């Protein structure tokens, strides 16, 4: 008699009867079902909607304990369950984890109980924050400078390589070169993009990391940043990403109107946990949330993200400005000759059906799940070669490479290091897949469409606004290897001519706004209107 799969399961966090501080319940553990990592994991917590867990998290400890199971090294899962708990409230909850694998069935864990307790805000911290704000405001009234109406002060979360950073760099390029803006950048993280700023004549002010752990540290840093803003000569501020929220506070105290570019599609509680864990002071967090209602303009790259933040800010202050891609110059097509030359240059087989994924290898990008799906796909399509561009030395990168080795997929999976210029890889491919479980507007999807690649994408936020399932691409539920496998098979079993028609249709429907010059012009107009608004 078959009573279901044999399950090895461990819930690492939270421990039984544990008191979890904050308003987010972090859940993590690992599971093997008949030796396979689950294709899908869902966390069930009373008082909250079911949450799809991020799967295929590296677990080298489990790999050591189960050396015969190829997927043991990436059998971890994690989820962040946001609970609507006001400061000072607590709630005892039960949680279970439901697992699924298409070959072995489903299984649900026994219930575990814990208490989630959201700390109350400290009245002493509230008073200190008010006192320090008053002092810094008084000091700023003594500073008088002339503001240049074409000078923008930009607060960035970093100048290292990443999607949000590259978006900002392209925007700055357009603002300076096409629209005559002078720009000053303030950032706590240095990186290779500082040279790009220097090439544009942009002054970069490197500061210490944004302070969020105590009121005194936060207010002291804001006072310093506000003085920089006041003396910069700028007439308007642009803040890039919600991590850089101190820039909003500093600019407003200096009297600069602010447009805040929000890229992240997280509930704020979940984002706070992911970024600062429990290190964000409750009074600082309250100020952070308040700033969404104070910024004159919030800009988003996807309507779904804009709608998520409407609870924090009046709807009329939100605006969707989708970014484009310099790869629009390829006009939605790649010739057979260019594809052949790209493959020769990159050492890819000329007769393979190349499936491409581009993105920094990290758990939210889902490359380990994509590789697991490829293991199933290649049994029906042995001519397929999955090329993942974005490998780097990290726990996730190493675990994913080990997964390829342990599953014997070296002939079907090709891991490539991070590329500053991924264009040749796009030109060499036949199909693009985005496997992320969290994105606002996936930049790589736009790049794929610009070179005429048909797209398979996880159904997250902005992806569903640019891909119509079955008409301009194929969508699947994120964090679900079974759903990803089905989507890949649907695409690969579509005749090549029809795939080309789908790709052409996708580009045609987006071509009106894919030129980066368009969003640079729109941002220039936003900055101009804020800088000259007397209200």
C-alpha positions, 0 to 999 in steps of 0.5 A, a space after each residue: 500500500 502506498 501511503 504517499 512519498 517518503 519525506 525528509 523534512 526539517 523546519 529550521 525557523 521558527 522553532 516551536 513556541 518561538 517569539 518572532 519580533 516584528 510583523 513578518 514571520 520568516 519561515 525556512 527549512 529543507 525537504 526531500 520527497 523520495 530524494 527529490 527537492 520539492 517542485 513547489 512549497 507553500 506556507 500556510 499561516 492562520 491569519 494570512 493568505 497562503 504564501 508561495 515559498 522560494 525554493 531550491 535554496 542552497 543546503 550544502 549540509 543536506 547534500 553532505 547527509 544525502 550524497 546519493 540525491 542529486 538535488 539535496 544541495 538545493 533542497 532548501 525553501 524560505 518564505 516571508 509571511 507578512 502579518 498586518 500587526 500594528 506596533 505593540 500587537 502580538 498574535 499566536 499563529 500555527 503554520 504548516 508547509 505544503 510540498 508538491 512534486 509531480 512524480 511523487 505527489 503532495 505532503 503537508 507538514 504537521 502544525 507548528 505554533 509560535 507567537 509574532 510580536 511587533 514591538 511598540 514604538 518607544 516614546 523616548 525615541 519619538 521625542 528624540 527624533 522630533 527634537 533632532 529634526 527641529 535642531 537640524 531644521 534650525 541649522 539649515 535655515 542659516 544656509 543660503 545658496 542659489 539653486 540652478 533650475 537644471 541641476 538635479 541631486 540624485 540619491 542612489 543606493 549604490 554604483 555597483 552593477 545591478 538592475 536598478 543601478 544600470 537603470 539609473 546610469 542610463 537615465 543619467 546619460 539621457 538627462 545629461 546628454 539629451 536634456 542638459 541637466 547638471 547632476 550630483 550623485 550621493 551614494 553609500 556604495 562605490 562601484 564601477 558606475 562611478 567612472 561612468 558618472 565621471 565620464 558624464 561630468 557628474 560629481 559623486 559624493 560617497 557617504 557612509 551607509 544609510 543609518 536605520 538602527 537607532 534614532 540618533 544615528 539616523 537623524 545625525 546622518 539625515 542632518 549631514 545629507 540635508 546639508 549636502 542637499 542644501 549646499 549642492 545648488 540643486 533645485 530638485 532631487 531624484 531618489 533611486 530605490 526605496 533603500 535610499 529613502 534617507 535621501 527623500 528625508 534629507 532633500 525635503 528638509 533642505 527644501 527640495 521637491 522629490 521624485 522617488 523611483 520605486 523599483 521594488 515590488 515588496 510589501 514594506 514589512 517584507 522589504 524591511 525584513 529582507 534588507 535590515 532584518 530586525 535592525 530597523 528602529 521602529 521610529 525610523 521605520 515609521 518615518 520611512 513609511 511616512 515619507 511615501 506620503 510626503 514625496 511629491 512624485 512616486 514613479 514606478 516601472 509597472 502598474 502592479 507595483 504602483 498599485 501596491 504602494 497606493 496605500 502609502 501615498 495619494 494615488 495622484 502622486 504615483 506615475 508609471 514610467 516604464 524603462 526601455 533598453 538600448 537594445 531597441 536598436 536591433 528593431 526586434 530581429 536577429 538575422 540567421 547570419 548574426 546568430 551563427 556568428 554569435 555562436 561561433 564567437 561564444 563557442 556555442 553549438 551551431 545546431 543546438 536549440 539554445 535557451 537563455 537566462 540572463 541575470 545575476 545568479 541569486 535565489 530570487 532569480 530561480 536559476 536552480 529551479 530552471 536547471 531542474 526543469 531543464 532536466 525534464 525538458 531535455 528528455 524530450 528535447 535532447 537538442 536543447 542547451 540551457 545557457 545561464 549568464 550571470 554566474 559568480 562565486 557565491 553560495 548560490 552560484 557554487 550550489 547551482 554549479 554542483 547541482 549541474 554536476 551531480 545531476 549529470 547535466 553538463 551537456 545540457 546546461 552552460 553556466 557563464 560568468 556575469 557579462 557587462 555586455 550580454 548582447 552576443 548571448 541574446 543574439 545567439 539564443 533561440 528562446 529566452 526564459 525569465 525564472 525570477 520569483 520577484 521582479 517589477 519590470 524584468 529588464 532582461 525580458 525587454 532585451 530579449 524582445 529587442 533582439 526578436 527572442 520569444 519569451 517564457 516568463 514567470 507571472 510576476 508584476 510587470 512581466 504580466 503587463 508585457 507578456 500575454 500568455 500564448 500570444 506574445 510569450 508564455 507565462 508560468 506561476 513563479 516558484 513552481 518547477 512543474 509549471 516552469 517545465 510545462 511552459 518550456 515544453 509549450 514554447 519548445 513544441 511550438 513550431 519555429 515559425 510560430 515562435 518567430 511570429 510570437 516574438 515579432 508580435 511582442 516587440 511590435 506591441 512594446 516598440 512605442 516605449 522601448 527607446 530609453 530616450 522616451 523615459 529620459 524625456 519623461 523624467 526630464 519633464 517630471 524634474 522640470 515640473 517639480 523644480 519650477 512648481 511654486 506650490 
